[in-house]
Amino acid sequence: MTYPSFSRVILLQDIAEENLIAGDMGTVVEFHPATEEYHEGYEVECFAGNGETIAVVSVQPPPCVRP
C-alpha cells in the first residue's frame, strides 16, 4: 500500500534515536519507490502539539499506518 503525500500516519514502532514512540503521529512528506538496490520508503515529519517539527524520519512500510 502506498500512502499519498501529506497523509497523516501513526508510527507502529519506536524510533528511539529521535525520541519517537509507537502511536506518535506524523505526515508523509515524500515517497521513495523501490529500486533494485533499495526498499520502498517514506519520509515522515513528526510534530509536537504546538506544531513545531520534532523530527523527519525515513521509514519503510509497515512502520506506519493511516489512521
DOVEXDREN-913532 format. One record per residue: residue number from 1; residue in one letter; x, y, z of N, C-alpha, C in turn. Coordinates in steps of 0.1 Angstrom, whole numbers, plus 5000, padded with zeros to 4 digits. Layout:
<pts>
PT,seq,type,n.x,n.y,n.z,ca.x,ca.y,ca.z,c.x,c.y,c.z
PT,NUM,a,X,Y,Z,X,Y,Z,X,Y,Z
...
</pts>
This chain:
<pts>
PT,seq,type,n.x,n.y,n.z,ca.x,ca.y,ca.z,c.x,c.y,c.z
PT,1,m,5008,4988,5000,5000,5000,5000,5009,5012,5000
PT,2,t,5006,5022,4991,5013,5034,4991,5005,5045,4997
PT,3,y,5011,5053,5006,5005,5064,5013,5007,5077,5005
PT,4,p,4997,5084,5001,4999,5096,4994,5006,5107,5002
PT,5,s,5013,5116,4995,5019,5127,5002,5009,5135,5011
PT,6,f,5013,5139,5022,5006,5147,5032,4995,5139,5039
PT,7,s,4996,5125,5038,4987,5117,5046,4992,5117,5060
PT,8,r,4983,5117,5070,4986,5115,5084,4988,5100,5086
PT,9,v,4999,5097,5093,5001,5083,5097,5005,5082,5111
PT,10,i,5004,5070,5116,5007,5067,5130,5019,5057,5130
PT,11,l,5029,5060,5138,5041,5051,5139,5037,5038,5146
PT,12,l,5041,5027,5141,5038,5014,5147,5050,5009,5156
PT,13,q,5061,5016,5155,5072,5012,5163,5080,5024,5168
PT,14,d,5087,5022,5179,5095,5033,5184,5107,5036,5175
PT,15,i,5111,5049,5175,5123,5053,5168,5131,5060,5179
PT,16,a,5138,5052,5187,5144,5057,5199,5154,5069,5196
PT,17,e,5162,5068,5185,5172,5078,5183,5165,5092,5180
PT,18,e,5152,5092,5177,5145,5105,5175,5135,5108,5186
PT,19,n,5136,5100,5197,5126,5101,5208,5112,5100,5204
PT,20,l,5109,5092,5194,5095,5089,5189,5091,5076,5194
PT,21,i,5078,5075,5198,5073,5062,5202,5061,5057,5194
PT,22,a,5059,5044,5194,5047,5039,5187,5035,5046,5191
PT,23,g,5027,5050,5182,5015,5058,5184,5016,5073,5181
PT,24,d,5029,5078,5180,5031,5092,5176,5026,5093,5161
PT,25,m,5020,5105,5159,5015,5108,5145,5025,5116,5137
PT,26,g,5025,5115,5124,5033,5122,5115,5026,5124,5102
PT,27,t,5033,5131,5093,5028,5134,5080,5038,5129,5069
PT,28,v,5033,5122,5059,5041,5117,5049,5045,5129,5040
PT,29,v,5058,5132,5039,5063,5143,5031,5070,5139,5018
PT,30,e,5073,5126,5017,5080,5121,5005,5078,5106,5004
PT,31,f,5077,5101,4992,5076,5086,4990,5088,5083,4981
PT,32,h,5095,5072,4984,5107,5067,4977,5103,5053,4971
PT,33,p,5100,5052,4958,5097,5039,4953,5109,5029,4954
PT,34,a,5106,5016,4954,5116,5006,4955,5125,5006,4942
PT,35,t,5137,5003,4943,5146,5001,4932,5153,4988,4934
PT,36,e,5162,4984,4925,5169,4972,4927,5178,4972,4939
PT,37,e,5182,4984,4944,5191,4985,4955,5184,4988,4968
PT,38,y,5172,4994,4968,5166,4999,4980,5151,4995,4981
PT,39,h,5147,4993,4993,5133,4991,4995,5125,5004,4994
PT,40,e,5112,5002,4991,5103,5014,4992,5103,5020,5006
PT,41,g,5102,5033,5006,5102,5040,5019,5096,5054,5019
PT,42,y,5095,5060,5031,5088,5073,5032,5096,5082,5041
PT,43,e,5095,5095,5039,5100,5105,5048,5087,5109,5055
PT,44,v,5088,5109,5069,5076,5112,5077,5081,5123,5086
PT,45,e,5073,5134,5087,5076,5145,5096,5067,5144,5108
PT,46,c,5073,5144,5120,5065,5143,5132,5065,5157,5139
PT,47,f,5054,5160,5145,5052,5174,5151,5049,5173,5166
PT,48,a,5053,5183,5173,5049,5185,5187,5034,5191,5187
PT,49,g,5028,5191,5198,5015,5196,5200,5014,5211,5196
PT,50,n,5025,5218,5197,5024,5233,5193,5027,5235,5178
PT,51,g,5029,5224,5170,5031,5225,5156,5045,5225,5152
PT,52,e,5055,5225,5161,5069,5225,5158,5073,5211,5154
PT,53,t,5082,5211,5144,5087,5198,5139,5096,5192,5150
PT,54,i,5093,5179,5153,5102,5172,5163,5113,5164,5155
PT,55,a,5109,5158,5144,5119,5150,5136,5113,5147,5122
PT,56,v,5122,5145,5113,5118,5140,5100,5126,5127,5099
PT,57,v,5119,5116,5097,5125,5103,5097,5122,5095,5085
PT,58,s,5131,5086,5081,5129,5077,5070,5124,5064,5075
PT,59,v,5113,5059,5070,5108,5047,5074,5104,5038,5062
PT,60,q,5104,5025,5065,5100,5015,5055,5086,5010,5059
PT,61,p,5077,5007,5050,5065,5002,5054,5067,4988,5060
PT,62,p,5060,4983,5069,5048,4990,5075,5050,4996,5089
PT,63,p,5061,5004,5091,5062,5010,5104,5052,5022,5107
PT,64,c,5044,5024,5097,5033,5034,5099,5021,5030,5092
PT,65,v,5009,5035,5097,4996,5032,5092,4988,5045,5091
PT,66,r,4979,5045,5082,4970,5056,5081,4959,5055,5092
PT,67,p,4956,5065,5099,4945,5064,5109,4931,5063,5102
</pts>
